[in-house]
């Protein structure tokens, strides 16, 4: 696990280096936009299609989705309680609720689980995110951003939340792959080879893009004090809860290990988009995402050792 984290950290550091060096004159935000667009519309759907078409789908898929939903909803509820005792603006409250609830299940979780468990790990990461985390983000997450955000900001003419689900290529790929899988349609070798080659680019590009999106300038003392509950929830309490629930469901390693690691992933960087769009405290969210990502280099090996592979 230490070797895996070291490899992941190296790729994230390349993204951080890009912020400083700007090779070719490309700003980090500009380069990150190009990388994430390629991953979002082409590479990730290809990977999802390849993984879920081959993966065994059944009762474990329901368990993965249920544990993912439990982790998100329990974390959100706990942060909502803690926020009542903190002196926060509405924008800060909304940002912390999003930060505490949604783990970086794909952009960091997928590379970590793939490195540890291969195809099995990729399948768990995809199901954990697309079967629970993403639908909750695009429904409950957007509702929180709208409620706590600046009135009117990003809301005029906004379509219903469920419309967003139809605009996510990876979700379409998941639905198609699951249908073909459950129908017993075999994946043709030629198509499988193409999808595998496209999907191979997802992990390094996502990790580099993650590094490009980290905001070290947001790590101010006042922000660090406010994000401390988020760090405890995301990196400690959520994986502990999922671990306990997984044991009650009868899960054993490696599936139990995989879902606990997913629950213990740091704050999802994509939440910055919701904060910007709806007028939440983007700087506070950025501080939570950056610090949790750095601390996860220590906490993820801990959980891996605790649960066992």
SVG drawing of the C-alpha trace seen along z (x, -y; Angstrom):
<svg xmlns="http://www.w3.org/2000/svg" viewBox="-37 -36 46 51">
<polyline fill="none" stroke="black" stroke-width="0.4" points="0.0,0.0 2.8,-2.4 4.3,-1.8 0.9,-2.4 0.4,-5.7 3.9,-6.8 3.2,-6.2 -0.1,-8.1 1.6,-10.9 4.2,-11.2 1.5,-11.8 -0.3,-14.3 3.0,-16.1 3.4,-16.4 0.1,-18.3 1.3,-20.6 4.5,-21.1 2.5,-22.2 0.9,-25.0 4.3,-26.4 6.2,-25.6 3.4,-26.2 5.2,-24.1 4.5,-25.3 2.8,-28.4 -0.3,-26.4 -1.8,-27.5 -2.8,-24.7 -6.5,-25.5 -6.3,-25.5 -4.4,-22.2 -6.6,-20.6 -9.7,-21.6 -8.4,-19.9 -7.4,-16.7 -10.7,-16.4 -12.8,-17.0 -11.0,-14.2 -11.4,-11.9 -15.0,-12.9 -16.3,-12.5 -14.1,-9.7 -11.7,-7.8 -13.8,-7.3 -16.9,-6.1 -14.7,-3.7 -13.2,-2.4 -16.7,-2.1 -18.0,-0.2 -15.1,2.2 -15.2,2.8 -19.0,3.2 -19.5,5.3 -17.1,7.9 -17.7,7.5 -19.9,9.9 -23.0,7.9 -25.4,9.1 -26.0,8.8 -22.5,7.4 -23.3,4.5 -26.3,3.6 -24.2,3.9 -21.5,1.6 -24.2,-1.0 -25.9,-0.8 -22.7,-1.2 -21.7,-4.2 -25.1,-5.8 -24.7,-5.2 -21.3,-6.8 -22.5,-9.9 -25.7,-10.4 -24.3,-9.7 -21.4,-12.1 -23.8,-14.8 -26.0,-14.4 -23.1,-14.5 -21.7,-17.6 -25.1,-19.3 -25.3,-18.7 -21.8,-20.0 -22.4,-23.1 -25.1,-24.2 -22.4,-24.7 -20.0,-26.6 -20.0,-30.3 -20.5,-29.9 -22.1,-31.9 -24.6,-30.1 -21.9,-29.8 -19.5,-28.3 -22.1,-25.8 -23.0,-24.7 -19.4,-24.2 -18.6,-22.2 -21.7,-20.0 -20.6,-19.1 -17.0,-18.6 -17.9,-16.3 -20.3,-14.2 -18.7,-13.2 -15.4,-11.3 -13.1,-11.5 -14.3,-8.0 -13.2,-8.2 -10.4,-10.6 -8.4,-9.1 -10.4,-6.0 -10.2,-4.4 -6.4,-4.7 -5.8,-3.4 -8.2,-0.4 -6.9,0.5 -3.3,0.5 -4.2,2.7 -6.8,5.1 -6.6,4.8 -9.9,5.3 -11.8,6.1 -10.8,2.8 -11.8,0.9 -15.2,2.5 -15.8,1.7 -14.7,-2.0 -17.0,-2.4 -20.0,-0.9 -19.3,-2.8 -19.3,-6.1 -21.8,-5.7 -24.4,-3.6 -24.6,-5.9 -22.2,-8.9 -22.9,-10.6 -26.7,-10.3 -26.7,-11.7 -24.3,-14.5 -26.5,-15.5 -29.7,-15.4 -29.1,-16.1 -25.7,-17.8 -27.2,-20.3 -30.1,-20.9 -27.7,-21.8 -25.7,-24.1 -28.9,-25.9 -30.3,-26.2 -27.1,-27.6 -25.8,-29.4 -26.3,-33.0 -29.9,-33.5 -30.2,-33.6 -26.6,-32.6 -26.5,-29.6 -30.2,-29.1 -32.0,-31.1 -33.1,-28.8 -31.4,-25.8 -33.0,-22.5 -34.3,-20.0 -31.5,-18.0 -32.4,-14.7 -31.7,-16.3 -28.0,-16.3 -28.0,-12.6 -28.7,-12.3 -25.7,-14.4 -23.1,-12.2 -21.4,-9.9 -20.0,-7.6 -23.5,-7.0 -24.8,-6.1 -21.9,-3.8 -22.7,-2.1 -26.3,-1.6 -25.4,-0.2 -22.7,2.1 -24.9,3.4 -27.6,4.2 -25.3,6.0 -23.7,7.8 -26.9,9.0 -28.2,10.0 -25.2,12.3 -23.9,10.5 -20.1,11.2 -17.7,8.3 -16.0,8.7 -12.3,9.0 -11.6,6.2 -13.9,3.8 -12.5,4.9 -9.0,4.1 -10.0,0.6 -11.9,-0.1 -8.9,1.2 -6.5,-1.1 -8.7,-4.1 -9.3,-3.3 -5.6,-2.9 -5.2,-6.7 -7.8,-7.4 -5.6,-6.8 -2.5,-8.9 -4.5,-11.7 -6.9,-11.9 -4.1,-12.0 -2.2,-14.7 -5.5,-16.7 -6.1,-16.2 -2.7,-17.8 -3.5,-20.7 -6.7,-21.3 -5.2,-21.4 -5.1,-24.9 -2.2,-25.3 -2.9,-29.0 -6.3,-28.2 -4.5,-26.6 -5.0,-29.6 -5.1,-29.2 -8.8,-30.3 -9.8,-27.9 -7.9,-25.0 -9.8,-25.4 -13.2,-25.3 -12.4,-22.3 -11.2,-20.1 -14.6,-18.5 -14.6,-17.6 -11.2,-15.9 -12.3,-13.8 -15.6,-12.8 -14.1,-12.0 -10.9,-10.4 -11.9,-8.6 -15.6,-8.4 -17.0,-7.5 -14.6,-4.6 -15.2,-3.3 -18.9,-3.4 -18.7,-1.6 -16.4,0.9 -18.8,1.7 -21.8,1.9 -19.8,4.0 -19.0,6.5 -22.8,6.6 -23.5,7.4 -21.0,10.3 -18.4,8.7 -14.9,9.9 -11.6,8.8 -11.0,7.8 -14.5,6.3 -14.6,5.0 -11.2,3.4 -12.1,1.8 -15.4,0.2 -13.7,-1.0 -10.9,-2.6 -13.5,-4.3 -15.3,-5.7 -12.0,-7.0 -11.1,-8.9 -10.5,-12.7 -12.8,-15.4 -14.1,-15.3 -12.4,-18.0 -15.4,-18.3 -17.3,-20.0 -15.4,-23.2 -17.6,-23.5 -20.8,-23.4 -19.3,-26.0 -18.4,-28.3 -21.7,-27.9 -23.9,-28.5 -21.9,-31.1 -20.7,-28.9 -17.3,-29.5 -15.0,-28.1 -11.8,-28.9 -13.0,-26.9 -14.0,-24.0 -10.6,-24.1 -8.8,-24.1 -10.8,-21.0 -10.1,-19.2 -6.4,-20.0 -5.7,-19.2 -7.7,-16.0 -5.9,-14.9 -2.5,-15.4 -3.6,-13.7 -5.1,-10.8 -1.5,-9.8 -1.3,-8.7 -4.9,-7.6 -5.4,-5.3 -2.4,-3.1 -3.8,-3.0 -7.2,-1.8 -5.7,0.7 -3.7,2.2 -6.6,2.2 -9.1,3.9 -6.6,6.2 -6.4,7.2"/>
</svg>
